[in-house]
Amino acid sequence: MGGIKIGENHPPEFERQFPHFENFVEVAPGFWNYRTDFKLGPGNLLNIKTHMSIAQLDGGKGFVAVDAAKLTPAAKVELDELTQGGEKLVACMHTHPYHTLAIPAFHTAYPASPTRRYLGCPRHLKVVTKDTSGAAIEWSGDLNDSCVRDTFMPEIEMRVPAGSEFIDPQPPTSNHFSNVFVFHRASKTVVQDDTIVYVRKPQLLMRVFGFGPYSMHFHTSISGPGLYPTAEAPLQFMAWFQKMLDDWDFDHLISAHNGGCYGVAKANALALLVSNKSMLQALSERNAAAAVGKSVDAALTTDKPMGWSDDPNQSECG
């Protein structure tokens, strides 16, 4: 909804810790992002990609994984080199309710232990209970709990968008709006999955539906069902988003399925909010009218594709 166009941008130049890495890209000092295929649709023709990230903690305290993705052999070699065979991987945080598919295999490779905590969304704790070897996944924290989100403060700060359903988003085929926003302060990087969609090089189907290259959008479900159908929810989300911008000094924003915005992310996230304020205000008014039985503006409902199956048994998007 209400996307904005951004000029071409790339990770900044600096002396990288592992300059030979080709899979885990150090987008800023101490923060790596790995992107791999994730194919959907008939014949798996639509490759929306998916990702995971690694954030380095200060003072040699180790590394935190943000999300999980299927590791190619080459990617696993790099991750093992970065984390000393996983010994320095102190936590694995899974931040989107419907990004579940890679967790079992990742846990098999890097299992939960007294020195490696697994933190997840409420849905993860409910439905992702065993890894690919059949071993139980011992979740040690629910990211719906603000105390759990504060685990790595002040180095890593986490917030969940206001006005949206995070615990049990419904329907599963389209409500993929809410996820944890993770701010790695040292690298000035925000990583989140789907609330903000950043498109670097759109495929043909995305171009048909108006997603241009180097453009930033809110997830198409923002007008329903991503936000609660109340008059308050769109205004709560706007206020939450503005406070996030006020509080966090970031340069880079990493999204799950199409890429990252480097160097200019904060200014463009603000522009995205500004460009969508009238839509969100209209959505608030529509929801208020619907609550008292008045006719509503159907034009606010998007017809852009969500990109995954209409089958509720195939609702995972990462």
C-alpha positions as CSV (number, residue, x, y, z in Angstrom):
1,M,0.0,0.0,0.0
2,G,1.2,3.5,-0.8
3,G,4.7,2.5,-1.8
4,I,7.6,5.0,-2.4
5,K,10.4,4.8,-4.9
6,I,14.0,4.9,-3.7
7,G,17.2,5.3,-5.6
8,E,19.5,2.4,-6.1
9,N,21.5,1.6,-2.9
10,H,24.0,-0.9,-1.7
11,P,25.7,-1.9,1.6
12,P,28.4,0.6,2.5
13,E,32.1,0.0,1.9
14,F,34.2,-0.9,4.9
15,E,36.8,-3.5,6.0
16,R,34.7,-6.6,6.4
17,Q,35.7,-9.2,9.1
18,F,35.3,-12.1,6.6
19,P,35.8,-10.6,3.1
20,H,35.7,-14.0,1.5
21,F,32.1,-14.6,2.6
22,E,29.7,-14.9,-0.4
23,N,26.5,-16.0,1.4
24,F,26.4,-14.2,4.8
25,V,26.9,-10.6,3.7
26,E,28.2,-8.2,6.3
27,V,25.9,-5.3,5.5
28,A,27.3,-3.1,8.4
29,P,30.0,-3.8,11.0
30,G,28.9,-6.7,13.1
31,F,25.7,-7.5,11.2
32,W,25.3,-10.2,8.5
33,N,22.4,-11.1,6.3
34,Y,21.9,-14.3,4.4
35,R,19.3,-14.6,1.6
36,T,18.2,-17.8,-0.1
37,D,15.5,-19.1,-2.4
38,F,11.9,-19.5,-1.3
39,K,9.6,-20.5,-4.2
40,L,5.8,-20.3,-4.3
41,G,2.9,-20.7,-6.7
42,P,2.2,-23.1,-9.5
43,G,5.4,-24.8,-10.5
44,N,7.3,-22.8,-7.9
45,L,7.6,-20.0,-10.5
46,L,7.6,-17.2,-8.0
47,N,10.8,-16.9,-6.0
48,I,10.2,-14.3,-3.2
49,K,13.4,-15.3,-1.4
50,T,13.7,-15.5,2.4
51,H,16.5,-14.6,4.9
52,M,18.1,-14.8,8.3
53,S,20.6,-12.5,10.0
54,I,23.4,-12.7,12.5
55,A,24.1,-9.9,15.0
56,Q,27.3,-9.6,16.9
57,L,27.2,-8.8,20.6
58,D,29.7,-6.4,22.2
59,G,32.7,-7.5,24.1
60,G,33.1,-11.0,22.6
61,K,29.8,-12.2,24.1
62,G,28.9,-14.0,21.0
63,F,26.3,-13.8,18.2
64,V,22.5,-13.9,17.9
65,A,20.6,-15.4,15.0
66,V,17.6,-13.5,13.9
67,D,15.2,-15.9,12.1
68,A,16.3,-19.1,10.3
69,A,16.7,-20.0,6.6
70,K,17.6,-23.2,4.8
71,L,21.4,-23.2,4.7
72,T,23.2,-24.3,1.6
73,P,26.4,-26.2,2.4
74,A,28.5,-23.2,1.5
75,A,26.4,-21.0,3.8
76,K,26.8,-23.4,6.7
77,V,30.5,-23.3,6.3
78,E,30.5,-19.5,6.6
79,L,28.1,-19.6,9.6
80,D,30.3,-22.1,11.3
81,E,33.4,-20.0,10.6
82,L,31.7,-16.9,11.9
83,T,30.4,-18.6,15.1
84,Q,33.2,-21.0,15.7
85,G,31.1,-24.0,14.8
86,G,28.1,-22.6,16.6
87,E,29.9,-22.3,19.9
88,K,29.5,-18.5,19.9
89,L,25.9,-18.6,18.8
90,V,24.2,-17.7,22.1
91,A,20.6,-17.3,20.9
92,C,18.3,-18.0,18.0
93,M,15.3,-15.5,17.8
94,H,12.4,-16.3,15.4
95,T,10.5,-13.2,14.8
96,H,7.6,-13.8,12.4
97,P,4.7,-16.1,13.3
98,Y,4.5,-17.7,9.9
99,H,8.3,-18.1,9.3
100,T,8.6,-21.6,10.5
101,L,9.8,-24.0,7.8
102,A,13.6,-23.6,8.4
103,I,13.5,-23.8,12.2
104,P,13.5,-27.6,12.6
105,A,16.6,-28.1,10.4
106,F,18.4,-25.1,12.0
107,H,17.7,-26.5,15.4
108,T,19.1,-29.9,14.4
109,A,22.3,-28.1,13.3
110,Y,22.4,-25.6,16.3
111,P,20.2,-27.0,19.0
112,A,18.9,-25.2,22.1
113,S,21.1,-25.7,25.1
114,P,22.0,-24.0,28.4
115,T,24.3,-21.7,26.4
116,R,22.0,-21.2,23.3
117,R,18.5,-19.8,23.9
118,Y,15.6,-20.3,21.5
119,L,13.2,-17.4,21.5
120,G,10.1,-17.3,19.3
121,C,6.6,-16.0,18.6
122,P,3.7,-17.6,20.5
123,R,2.8,-19.5,17.3
124,H,6.3,-21.0,17.2
125,L,6.1,-22.2,20.7
126,K,2.8,-23.9,19.8
127,V,3.4,-25.5,16.5
128,V,7.2,-25.9,16.1
129,T,8.0,-28.4,18.7
130,K,10.4,-30.9,17.1
131,D,13.4,-30.6,14.9
132,T,14.3,-32.7,11.8
133,S,16.0,-35.4,14.0
134,G,12.8,-35.7,16.1
135,A,14.4,-34.0,19.1
136,A,12.2,-31.6,21.1
137,I,12.8,-27.9,20.6
138,E,13.2,-26.4,24.1
139,W,11.9,-22.8,23.7
140,S,13.2,-20.6,26.5
141,G,11.3,-17.4,25.8
142,D,8.1,-15.9,24.2
143,L,8.8,-12.7,22.2
144,N,5.3,-11.5,23.1
145,D,6.7,-10.9,26.5
146,S,8.4,-7.5,26.7
147,C,10.8,-8.9,29.3
148,V,12.0,-11.5,26.8
149,R,12.3,-8.8,24.1
150,D,14.7,-7.0,26.5
151,T,17.0,-10.0,26.8
152,F,19.9,-8.3,24.8
153,M,19.2,-4.7,25.7
154,P,20.7,-2.2,25.0
155,E,22.6,-3.8,22.2
156,I,19.5,-5.3,20.6
157,E,16.1,-3.7,21.1
158,M,12.9,-5.4,19.9
159,R,9.4,-4.1,19.4
160,V,6.1,-5.4,18.1
161,P,3.8,-3.2,16.0
162,A,0.8,-1.7,17.8
163,G,-2.7,-2.2,16.3
164,S,-1.9,-5.7,14.9
165,E,-2.4,-9.3,16.0
166,F,0.9,-10.9,16.9
167,I,-0.2,-13.9,19.0
168,D,-2.5,-15.7,16.5
169,P,-2.8,-13.8,13.2
170,Q,-5.9,-14.8,11.2
171,P,-6.5,-15.8,8.5
172,P,-3.2,-17.7,8.1
173,T,-3.2,-17.3,4.3
174,S,-3.1,-13.5,4.3
175,N,-2.5,-12.0,7.7
176,H,1.3,-11.9,7.7
177,F,1.6,-8.2,8.7
178,S,2.9,-8.3,12.2
179,N,6.4,-9.4,13.3
180,V,9.1,-8.3,15.7
181,F,11.2,-5.3,14.7
182,V,14.8,-6.0,15.8
183,F,17.2,-3.0,16.1
184,H,21.0,-3.8,16.3
185,R,22.3,-0.6,17.7
186,A,26.0,-1.0,16.9
187,S,25.4,-1.6,13.1
188,K,22.5,0.9,12.9
189,T,20.4,-1.9,11.3
190,V,16.7,-2.8,11.7
191,V,15.7,-6.2,10.6
192,Q,12.0,-7.2,10.2
193,D,10.3,-9.6,7.9
194,D,7.0,-8.5,6.4
195,T,5.5,-5.4,7.9
196,I,7.7,-3.3,5.6
197,V,8.3,-4.8,2.1
198,Y,11.4,-3.5,0.4
199,V,11.7,-4.5,-3.2
200,R,15.1,-4.3,-5.0
201,K,14.5,-6.3,-8.2
202,P,10.9,-7.3,-8.6
203,Q,9.9,-10.3,-10.7
204,L,7.4,-9.9,-13.5
205,L,4.3,-10.7,-11.4
206,M,5.3,-8.1,-8.8
207,R,5.9,-5.5,-11.5
208,V,2.4,-6.2,-12.9
209,F,0.9,-5.3,-9.5
210,G,2.9,-2.1,-9.2
211,F,6.0,-3.1,-7.2
212,G,8.9,-1.2,-8.9
213,P,12.6,-1.6,-8.4
214,Y,14.1,-0.1,-5.2
215,S,10.7,0.7,-3.6
216,M,9.4,0.5,-0.1
217,H,5.8,-0.5,0.9
218,F,3.8,-1.6,3.8
219,H,2.6,-5.2,3.6
220,T,-0.5,-5.3,1.4
221,S,-2.6,-6.7,4.3
222,I,-2.2,-3.4,6.2
223,S,-5.7,-2.4,5.0
224,G,-7.2,-5.7,6.2
225,P,-6.7,-8.0,7.9
226,G,-3.2,-6.9,9.0
227,L,-4.5,-4.3,11.5
228,Y,-7.4,-4.8,13.8
229,P,-10.7,-3.7,12.3
230,T,-11.2,-1.0,14.9
231,A,-11.1,2.8,14.6
232,E,-8.1,2.9,17.0
233,A,-5.8,0.3,15.3
234,P,-4.6,2.4,12.3
235,L,-3.9,5.3,14.5
236,Q,-2.1,3.1,17.1
237,F,0.1,1.7,14.3
238,M,0.9,5.2,13.0
239,A,1.9,6.4,16.5
240,W,3.9,3.2,17.1
241,F,5.8,3.6,13.8
242,Q,6.5,7.3,14.4
243,K,7.9,6.5,17.9
244,M,10.1,3.8,16.4
245,L,11.5,6.3,14.0
246,D,12.0,8.9,16.8
247,D,13.8,6.4,19.1
248,W,16.0,4.4,16.7
249,D,18.9,5.8,14.9
250,F,19.3,3.4,11.9
251,D,20.7,3.5,8.4
252,H,19.8,0.1,7.1
253,L,16.5,-1.9,7.0
254,I,16.4,-5.5,6.1
255,S,13.2,-7.2,4.9
256,A,12.6,-10.9,4.4
257,H,11.5,-11.5,0.9
258,N,13.0,-9.0,-1.5
259,G,16.0,-7.4,0.0
260,G,17.4,-4.6,2.2
261,C,17.5,-0.9,2.0
262,Y,21.0,0.4,2.8
263,G,22.2,3.8,4.1
264,V,18.9,5.6,3.5
265,A,16.4,3.4,5.3
266,K,15.3,5.8,8.1
267,A,14.5,8.7,5.8
268,N,12.6,6.5,3.5
269,A,10.7,4.7,6.2
270,L,9.5,8.1,7.4
271,A,8.5,9.0,3.8
272,L,6.6,5.7,3.7
273,L,4.6,6.6,6.8
274,V,3.8,10.1,5.5
275,S,2.6,8.7,2.2
276,N,0.3,6.3,4.0
277,K,-1.1,8.6,6.6
278,S,-4.2,9.6,4.7
279,M,-4.9,5.9,3.9
280,L,-4.6,4.9,7.6
281,Q,-6.8,7.8,8.7
282,A,-9.4,6.8,6.1
283,L,-9.1,3.2,7.3
284,S,-9.7,4.4,10.9
285,E,-12.8,6.2,9.7
286,R,-14.0,3.2,7.7
287,N,-13.6,0.9,10.7
288,A,-15.5,3.4,12.9
289,A,-18.3,3.5,10.4
290,A,-18.5,-0.3,10.1
291,A,-18.7,-0.5,13.9
292,V,-22.0,1.3,13.8
293,G,-23.3,-0.4,10.7
294,K,-22.7,2.3,8.1
295,S,-21.5,1.5,4.6
296,V,-17.7,1.5,4.1
297,D,-15.3,2.3,1.4
298,A,-14.3,-1.0,-0.3
299,A,-11.6,0.8,-2.3
300,L,-9.3,0.6,0.8
301,T,-9.1,-3.2,0.4
302,T,-6.1,-4.2,-1.7
303,D,-6.2,-6.7,-4.5
304,K,-2.4,-7.1,-4.7
305,P,-1.2,-10.7,-4.3
306,M,0.1,-12.0,-1.0
307,G,2.5,-14.3,-2.8
308,W,1.7,-17.6,-1.0
309,S,-0.9,-20.3,-1.3
310,D,-4.6,-19.9,-0.5
311,D,-4.4,-23.3,1.1
312,P,-4.4,-22.8,4.9
313,N,-2.2,-25.8,5.2
314,Q,0.4,-24.0,3.1
315,S,0.4,-20.6,4.8
316,E,4.1,-20.5,5.9
317,C,6.1,-17.9,4.1
318,G,9.6,-18.6,5.4
